[in-house]
């Protein structure tokens, strides 16, 4: 009987199902305190920021570009050479120059390199380039004679001297107390001549023409 009891205990101790049960329990036991970082969901705020950030950057770049285009361009002062102008210090020029407009169409008043010639003004486009130049107090132009064609603009009689190489026209007001020259680059449109004519008409009275003699 004792042998039977020993065999029975031995068989119970070696039952393989007990080991399987323990192994299964061990496998089924959940691991605590460890979370897979790759499977953790991102916070909604982080996702929203990631989506919105590229949009904000694009908008910022566009706004900066628009503002840069609207900012005035800093132009270099314009250098003008001297020309004979015996009446530049006279009363007529002293009255006309302060009355000239600051803008002539898309051209704005330029700063001149000092010392600038007396009784001169200049205007340029915002990006610079060829200037419109006014000179007051000049001598009668040599090309102006009795047969010269004239153009009347807002009550002022103008005589044109064309310079094809420079692509400019210099218009001389020939019916005032002194001669006034307005040099205009091609493509400037009619506004400069019209607005300067208005200033001349409003400030300087007209006088009879005094053309030179006909050329031989």
C-alpha positions, 0 to 999 in steps of 0.5 A, a space after each residue: 500500500 505504501 508503494 502505491 501511495 508513493 507512486 501516486 504522489 510521484 505521478 501527481 508531481 510529474 503531471 505535465 499539465 501542471 507545467 502547461 497551466 503555469 506556463 500559460 498563466 505566465 504568458 497570459 499575465 499582462 506586463 504592467 508599466 510599459 507602453 509601446 511608444 510607437 502605438 501611443 496616439 499624438 495629442 490633438 493640439 500637436 496634430 493641429 499645429 503640424 497641419 496649420 504651421 505650413 499654412 501660416 508660413 505660406 501666408 507670412 511669405 505672401 504678406 512679406 512679399 506684398 509689403 516689400 512691393 509697397 515699400 518705397 524704393 530708396 533712390 540714389 541722388 541724381 547728378 545733373 550737369 550745369 548748363 548756361 542759365 543766366 536767368 536762373 536766379 530771376 524772379 520768374 524761376 523763383 516763383 515757378 519752382 515752388 509751384 511745381 508738382 511733387 509728382 508727374 504721373 508715375 514720376 516722383 521728385 528726385 533728390 539732386 546731388 549737391 551742388 545742384 545747378 540753380 533753378 532745376 528740378 527732376 523726377 524719376 520713377 520709383 525704381 529710378 531710371 531716366 529722369 524728367 528734368 526741368 531747367 528754368 532761366 535758360 537762353 533762347 534755344 538756337 533751333 527756335 526761329 520764326 518758322 519753328 513748329 510749336 505745340 500749345 499745351 494748356 495755354 503754354 507754347 512749346 518748342 520741341 528739340 528731339 534727341 533720338 540717340 538719348 530717346 528724349 524730347 526737350 520741350 522749351 516754353 517759349 512764350 514766358 518771361 524766361 525760357 523753361 526746358 522740360 526734358 522728357 524720356 520716351 514713354 513718359 506719356 502726356 502727363 508731365 508736359 500737361 502738369 508743368 504747363 498748368 504750373 507755368 500758366 498759373 504762375 507766369 504770364 504769357 508774353 509775345 514770342 521772340 524767335 531767332 532769325 531763319 537759318 541761312 
